[in-house]
Protein backbone atom coordinates (compact mmCIF):
# COMPACT_ATOMS: atom_id res chain seq x y z
CA UNK A 1 0.00 0.00 0.00
CA UNK A 2 2.70 2.50 1.02
CA UNK A 3 4.89 1.97 -2.10
CA UNK A 4 1.82 2.45 -4.33
CA UNK A 5 1.04 5.83 -2.70
CA UNK A 6 4.68 6.89 -3.06
CA UNK A 7 4.60 5.90 -6.75
CA UNK A 8 1.37 7.83 -7.35
CA UNK A 9 2.72 10.93 -5.60
CA UNK A 10 6.01 10.68 -7.53
CA UNK A 11 4.16 10.41 -10.86
CA UNK A 12 1.94 13.36 -9.97
CA UNK A 13 5.01 15.46 -9.16
CA UNK A 14 6.63 14.50 -12.47
CA UNK A 15 3.52 15.35 -14.48
CA UNK A 16 3.16 18.72 -12.77
CA UNK A 17 6.86 19.50 -13.24
CA UNK A 18 6.89 18.95 -17.01
CA UNK A 19 7.46 22.41 -18.54
CA UNK A 20 5.29 23.47 -21.45
CA UNK A 21 2.63 20.89 -20.69
CA UNK A 22 -1.08 21.43 -20.52
CA UNK A 23 -0.76 22.14 -16.81
CA UNK A 24 1.44 25.17 -17.50
CA UNK A 25 -0.84 26.45 -20.23
CA UNK A 26 -3.96 26.01 -18.13
CA UNK A 27 -2.25 27.71 -15.20
CA UNK A 28 -1.45 30.78 -17.32
CA UNK A 29 -4.96 30.82 -18.76
CA UNK A 30 -6.51 30.61 -15.29
CA UNK A 31 -4.21 33.39 -14.08
CA UNK A 32 -5.37 35.51 -17.04
CA UNK A 33 -9.01 34.89 -16.13
CA UNK A 34 -8.31 35.85 -12.50
CA UNK A 35 -6.66 39.06 -13.69
CA UNK A 36 -9.66 39.82 -15.90
CA UNK A 37 -12.00 39.32 -12.93
CA UNK A 38 -9.82 41.67 -10.87
CA UNK A 39 -9.86 44.26 -13.65
CA UNK A 40 -13.65 44.02 -14.01
CA UNK A 41 -14.08 44.56 -10.27
CA UNK A 42 -11.73 47.52 -10.31
CA UNK A 43 -13.53 49.03 -13.31
CA UNK A 44 -16.68 49.00 -11.15
CA UNK A 45 -14.74 50.66 -8.31
CA UNK A 46 -13.24 53.22 -10.70
CA UNK A 47 -16.72 54.04 -12.03
CA UNK A 48 -18.04 54.59 -8.50
CA UNK A 49 -15.11 56.89 -7.66
CA UNK A 50 -14.76 58.89 -10.88
CA UNK A 51 -18.09 58.56 -12.72
CA UNK A 52 -16.58 56.86 -15.77
CA UNK A 53 -14.75 53.66 -16.68
CA UNK A 54 -10.97 53.68 -17.01
CA UNK A 55 -9.72 53.89 -20.58
CA UNK A 56 -6.38 52.22 -19.86
CA UNK A 57 -4.74 49.85 -17.42
CA UNK A 58 -2.51 52.76 -16.32
CA UNK A 59 -5.61 54.60 -15.08
CA UNK A 60 -6.38 51.62 -12.84
CA UNK A 61 -2.75 51.16 -11.78
CA UNK A 62 -0.60 52.76 -9.13
CA UNK A 63 0.56 56.38 -9.29
CA UNK A 64 4.29 56.93 -9.73
CA UNK A 65 6.86 59.31 -8.36
CA UNK A 66 4.92 60.21 -5.24
CA UNK A 67 1.87 61.46 -7.16
CA UNK A 68 -1.37 60.96 -5.27
CA UNK A 69 -3.85 58.47 -6.73
CA UNK A 70 -6.56 59.92 -8.93
CA UNK A 71 -8.35 59.21 -12.22
CA UNK A 72 -4.97 59.16 -14.02
CA UNK A 73 -3.70 56.37 -11.69
CA UNK A 74 -6.27 55.14 -9.17
CA UNK A 75 -4.04 52.52 -7.48
CA UNK A 76 -6.69 49.80 -7.88
CA UNK A 77 -4.59 47.12 -9.61
CA UNK A 78 -0.94 46.12 -9.09
CA UNK A 79 1.78 47.55 -11.31
CA UNK A 80 2.39 44.08 -12.76
CA UNK A 81 -1.11 44.07 -14.28
CA UNK A 82 -1.11 47.79 -15.12
CA UNK A 83 1.98 47.19 -17.28
CA UNK A 84 -0.18 45.21 -19.71
CA UNK A 85 1.90 42.02 -19.53
CA UNK A 86 1.45 39.46 -16.80
CA UNK A 87 1.88 35.69 -16.51
CA UNK A 88 2.32 35.11 -20.24
CA UNK A 89 -0.61 37.28 -21.34
CA UNK A 90 -1.05 40.73 -22.89
CA UNK A 91 -3.92 42.74 -21.41
CA UNK A 92 -5.71 45.71 -23.00
CA UNK A 93 -8.70 47.67 -21.87
CA UNK A 94 -10.62 50.41 -23.60
CA UNK A 95 -13.54 52.64 -22.82
CA UNK A 96 -16.41 52.05 -25.26
CA UNK A 97 -19.61 54.01 -25.86
CA UNK A 98 -21.51 51.51 -23.67
CA UNK A 99 -18.84 50.92 -21.02
CA UNK A 100 -15.50 49.16 -21.48
CA UNK A 101 -13.80 46.14 -23.02
CA UNK A 102 -11.01 43.95 -21.68
CA UNK A 103 -8.91 41.69 -23.91
CA UNK A 104 -6.26 39.18 -22.88
CA UNK A 105 -4.21 37.21 -25.36
CA UNK A 106 -1.23 34.90 -24.98
CA UNK A 107 2.12 36.55 -25.59
CA UNK A 108 3.13 33.41 -27.54
CA UNK A 109 0.16 31.42 -28.88
CA UNK A 110 0.55 27.75 -28.15
CA UNK A 111 3.14 28.30 -25.46
CA UNK A 112 1.76 30.74 -22.89
CA UNK A 113 -1.85 29.97 -23.80
CA UNK A 114 -4.14 28.71 -26.53
CA UNK A 115 -7.08 31.00 -25.91
CA UNK A 116 -7.76 34.70 -25.88
CA UNK A 117 -10.32 36.16 -23.50
CA UNK A 118 -12.73 39.05 -23.91
CA UNK A 119 -15.20 40.73 -21.61
CA UNK A 120 -17.03 44.01 -21.27
CA UNK A 121 -19.34 45.70 -18.80
CA UNK A 122 -21.64 42.64 -19.05
CA UNK A 123 -18.98 40.88 -16.94
CA UNK A 124 -19.25 37.71 -19.04
CA UNK A 125 -15.80 36.36 -19.90
CA UNK A 126 -15.72 34.88 -23.39
CA UNK A 127 -12.87 32.54 -24.31
CA UNK A 128 -11.89 32.28 -27.94
CA UNK A 129 -9.57 29.70 -29.42
CA UNK A 130 -6.19 31.00 -30.52
CA UNK A 131 -4.16 30.03 -33.54
CA UNK A 132 -4.19 26.26 -33.93
CA UNK A 133 -6.06 25.62 -30.69
CA UNK A 134 -9.05 23.42 -30.13
CA UNK A 135 -11.83 25.36 -28.41
CA UNK A 136 -12.30 24.21 -24.85
CA UNK A 137 -9.02 22.26 -24.85
C-alpha positions, 0 to 999 in steps of 0.5 A, a space after each residue: 500500500 505504502 509503495 503504491 502511494 509513493 509511486 502515485 505521488 512521484 508520478 503526480 510530481 513528475 507530471 506537474 513538473 513537465 514544462 510546457 505541458 497542458 498544466 502550464 498552459 492552463 495555469 497561465 490561462 486561469 491566471 489571465 481569467 483571475 486578472 480579468 476578474 480583478 480588472 472588471 471589479 476595479 472598473 466598477 470601483 473606478 466608475 463609482 469613484 470617478 463617474 466613468 470607466 478607465 480607458 487604460 490599465 494605467 488609469 487603474 494602476 498605481 501612481 508613480 513618483 509620489 503622485 497621489 492616486 486619482 483618475 490618471 492612476 487610481 491605485 486599484 490594480 498592481 503595477 504588474 497588471 497595469 503594465 499590460 503584460 502578466 503571466 504570459 498574457 497581454 492585457 488591453 482595456 478600452 472605454 467604449 460608448 456603452 462601457 468598457 472592453 477587456 482583452 487578454 491574449 497569450 504573448 506566444 500562442 501555443 506556449 503561454 496559452 491557446 485562448 484569448 479572453 474578452 469581456 465588457 461591462 456585461 462581466 461575461 468572460 468569453 474565451 476564444 480559441 487561438 491560432 491552432 487551438 481546439 476550443 475548450 481544450 
